[in-house]
Amino acid sequence: MSTKYQLSFFALGGLNEIGKNMYAIQYGDDIVVIDCGNKFPDESLLGIDLIIPDVTYLVENKEKIRALIVTHGHEDHIGGIPYFLKKLNVPVYATRFTLGLIELKLKEHKLLREAKLIEIDSDSKISFDKLRLNFFKVNHSIPDCLGTVIHTPEGTVVHTGDFKFDLTPVNKQYAEIHKMAKIGSEEVLLLISESTNAERPGFSPTEQKVGEHVIEAFMKAKRKVIISTFASNINRVQQVVDACQLTNRKLALLGRSMVNVVNVAIERGYLDVPEEMFIEQDQIHEYPPEQVVILCTGSQGEPNAALARLSTGNFRGVEIIAGDTVIFAAGPIPGNEKNVTQIVDNLYSLGANVIYGSGGSTGMHVSGHGYQEDLKLMLTFMQPKYFIPIHGEHRMLHHHRMLAESVGVEQGNTFILKNGDVVDIKDETARQTRTVHAGNTYVDGIGVGDVGEIILRDRKQLSEDGMLVIILPIGKRDGKLVSAPDTVTRGFVYARENEELLKEVNRLVTTAVADHEGHKSDWRSLKQQLKKSVGQYLYAKTQRRPMILPIIIEV
């Protein structure tokens, strides 16, 4: 029977990329948004601090947004929330631990008082006009992770969140496999599932193995142990605490995010730490080195994080010396390998014993994302009619599609999308025929969205070839040069060693001004002429294209 409305899925972030997750489900006048993350810029985005989703479509439909559902507390799922709430102050639903991390962010942005934060768990039920939501627990590398079930008049939609199947989770939060099977038995119209490890065969290993390797490394260490991991990986933090207990070591935390997240985890009952174990940074030297462990941020090579500063001797009051053991308890995210390698080199130059590399080679990390067999198991539980792989680069989405077809999803019923694509379902028939505005919003300092492609192009040009400023004092009445042009270079050539080059630039400028005397009020065309003639000359002589800035001063 035909329904009045259609069910629509909006890919607003997290497609063909790792990070910046944001999705929306709409039926009629009800929109539910799932996650609002960020991602960090690569080297091409000069000066950019963060990348968050473009929420233009949601702002245009703000009166229809009923909720922001947050599946878990990783940065790529919560990092954009403060910026989102500044534009759309809708209720935020999340689990206890996830809300604790969100509150930290909202305090920093002075938004906590106005925010509507609602705690949920896997037994919660939420109803709007046309939509009903319930949840199920999944395993991941952070506590309190949920999958979301959205019941609509058109059919049931399941969003898995980030997940793996770990039958022996460190935090004893077992995946609700029975719920997943029951949801699938009641017919799933659309499954939306993460694809991060769709290329990796087998099942994702259990977290329990990591704890054993951490204890072994602590026992072998002759001096201080410095261990770095994601601040949000509370399971790993608990394993470090347990290893400290077994080896009679004190624990110091370095890095603001590590301190903040650990405090939230302790306050909310997600970490069990003996009170006497923690020591402050300035107490580290009061204990023999073989009794000290430092847990810090910086496992991804972030230049301002604690581990990077320790590796260059720039962390005040704490140093790494020969014989200390440094452990990377996290695998490098693609794109971070170069920075991690630089830190490893620095640590070796200090004489440290460094345990690093992919998790499988060191035993110090396992992925929180399911491998191929985990993904196939989820697909088998849910038995969806339609499938949308998310949270992955293009090749990962295609691998996930093949996995779906191998366990029974009909060919042609999987949609490989890009950010901005929309899948519409009506009368149980799905189509992808339209798009909405979506993309990146850049955060630069306190500016949000005010840096676009033109500014980034200018920054790239400045970084590659520098700039040449030409200052022209021109008479107001006659349009003639009052004195010789003054040229200033930055990042282009060293002026003292290139006097002849700059003299020729001044000659070209003088000639151009003389030719322009009859059009003295048209300074724009003069500037364009100068950029063209000087630019052509400099490229011919240097094979560089500096940014040329003519400045006309009327006197």
Number of C-alpha atoms within 10 A of each C-alpha: 5 9 10 10 15 19 21 20 23 23 25 30 30 27 27 18 18 19 25 30 29 29 25 20 22 22 22 15 13 17 24 21 22 23 29 30 26 29 22 16 16 12 9 11 17 16 15 18 16 21 24 28 27 22 22 15 14 21 14 9 13 15 13 16 21 20 19 26 23 29 27 27 26 23 20 22 24 25 25 23 24 24 18 21 18 13 13 17 18 19 16 23 22 25 23 20 23 25 22 19 21 22 20 16 18 18 12 10 12 13 17 16 10 11 17 14 18 13 13 22 17 18 9 12 12 13 12 12 11 15 20 15 19 19 25 21 25 25 28 26 25 21 25 23 30 29 24 22 21 20 18 20 15 19 16 21 24 25 21 23 25 25 28 28 26 23 15 15 17 21 20 11 17 15 23 17 15 10 15 23 15 12 18 20 12 11 15 22 23 25 24 21 23 26 30 26 23 26 16 14 12 12 18 21 20 18 25 18 15 24 21 14 17 23 19 13 17 25 15 9 16 14 19 25 27 25 27 24 24 22 23 22 21 23 22 27 25 19 22 23 23 18 22 21 16 12 15 16 23 21 25 20 22 22 16 13 17 23 16 16 19 21 15 19 21 13 12 12 11 19 19 12 16 10 7 8 15 16 18 11 15 11 12 20 12 9 13 11 18 18 17 24 28 21 24 24 25 26 27 26 22 16 13 11 19 23 32 25 18 21 23 15 17 13 16 10 12 17 15 21 18 14 17 21 24 26 22 27 27 24 23 20 13 9 12 15 14 13 16 24 16 13 23 24 13 17 25 15 13 18 14 23 18 19 17 22 21 17 17 13 10 18 20 27 26 21 21 22 23 29 23 22 18 21 25 21 17 22 24 17 18 22 24 24 18 23 27 24 25 31 26 22 17 17 13 22 28 19 17 28 23 15 19 27 17 13 13 14 20 14 12 10 19 23 20 18 19 21 24 19 21 22 19 20 21 16 15 17 13 20 14 15 9 10 14 15 13 20 19 19 18 24 20 16 10 8 11 14 14 11 15 11 9 9 12 16 14 13 17 15 16 19 15 15 17 19 20 23 16 22 17 23 19 20 15 14 10 12 20 20 21 15 11 14 21 13 17 16 17 15 13 19 20 11 14 8 9 10 12 11 15 20 13 14 21 19 13 15 26 19 12 17 22 12 12 18 15 12 13 16 13 11 16 11 12 21 19 13 16 23 18 12 14 21 19 14 17 17 12 11 10 12 11 17 21 24 22 20 17 21 15 17 13 14 11
